[in-house]
Amino acid sequence: MLCADMVQVAWQDEAGRPRQATGLLEDICTSGACVQLDVPVPLQAGIRVQCGSQTLEGVVRYCVYREIGYFAGVEFAPHSRWSREAFEPQHLLDLSTLVERGKPN
């Protein structure tokens, strides 16, 4: 689901120092998310994403720079799955509803 909401992100840098940043949640699903940040996050780093009162843990699978910042793809750990009931981003767009609306009757 495409979304937009501010989240807090924590990880360890390549030297093992704890890092934190505020990020923009770009998209989310049960198994992962994409967060836009001002700083890069190392690949394979363990990461925590604080979404409201829900903390999601995972691993960084990609981190790329695109014009306005770094986009980090997070794969959530099996014990750490997102659900809409636990946290609903401020702005949320479920693309499957658009596809359903566009189908002929």
C-alpha positions in Angstrom: 0.0 0.0 0.0 1.3 3.4 -0.8 1.3 5.7 2.2 2.9 8.7 3.8 3.6 9.1 7.5 6.5 10.1 9.6 8.3 7.2 11.4 11.3 6.9 13.7 14.1 4.5 12.5 17.0 3.0 14.4 19.9 0.9 13.3 23.6 0.4 13.8 26.1 2.0 11.3 28.9 0.0 9.7 31.2 0.8 12.8 28.5 -0.6 15.1 27.4 2.8 16.5 23.7 3.3 17.1 22.0 5.6 14.7 18.5 7.1 14.6 16.6 9.2 12.1 13.1 10.4 11.3 11.9 9.0 8.0 8.9 9.2 5.7 7.1 5.9 5.3 6.6 5.5 1.5 4.9 2.2 1.3 4.1 -0.8 3.6 2.8 -4.3 3.5 2.7 -7.2 6.0 6.2 -8.3 5.1 8.1 -5.0 4.5 8.2 -1.3 3.9 10.1 1.5 2.1 11.3 4.5 4.2 12.8 7.7 2.8 15.7 9.0 4.8 18.2 11.9 4.6 21.1 9.4 5.4 22.0 6.0 3.9 21.5 2.8 5.9 23.9 -0.1 5.4 22.7 -3.2 3.5 21.8 -6.1 5.7 21.7 -3.8 8.8 19.1 -4.8 11.4 16.6 -2.0 11.7 13.6 -0.9 13.8 10.8 1.2 12.4 8.6 2.9 15.0 5.1 3.3 13.5 2.9 5.0 16.0 2.9 2.6 19.0 4.0 -0.4 16.8 7.7 -1.2 16.5 8.6 -3.3 13.4 11.9 -5.1 13.2 13.7 -6.2 10.0 16.7 -6.1 7.7 17.6 -3.5 5.1 17.5 -5.1 1.7 18.3 -2.1 -0.4 19.2 1.6 0.1 19.4 3.8 -3.0 19.7 7.6 -3.5 17.0 9.1 -5.7 17.0 12.9 -6.1 15.3 13.8 -2.8 16.9 11.3 -0.4 17.8 7.7 0.4 15.1 5.0 0.0 15.6 2.0 2.3 13.7 -1.2 1.6 13.0 -3.1 4.8 12.1 -6.8 5.0 10.3 -7.4 8.3 11.3 -10.3 10.5 8.9 -13.2 10.6 7.8 -12.2 14.2 7.3 -8.6 13.2 4.5 -8.2 10.7 2.6 -5.0 9.9 -1.2 -4.9 10.2 -3.6 -2.1 9.5 -5.3 -2.7 12.8 -2.0 -2.1 14.7 -0.9 1.0 12.8 -2.7 2.9 10.0 -0.5 5.5 8.3 -1.8 9.0 8.1 -2.2 8.8 4.4 -2.9 5.3 3.0 -3.8 4.3 -0.6 -4.7 0.6 -1.2 -4.0 0.2 -5.0 -6.1 -3.0 -5.1 -9.2 -0.9 -4.5 -8.4 1.2 -7.6 -8.0 -1.9 -9.7 -11.4 -3.2 -8.4 -13.1 0.1 -9.2 -11.7 0.1 -12.7 -13.0 -3.3 -13.7 -16.1 -3.4 -16.0 -19.3 -4.7 -14.5 
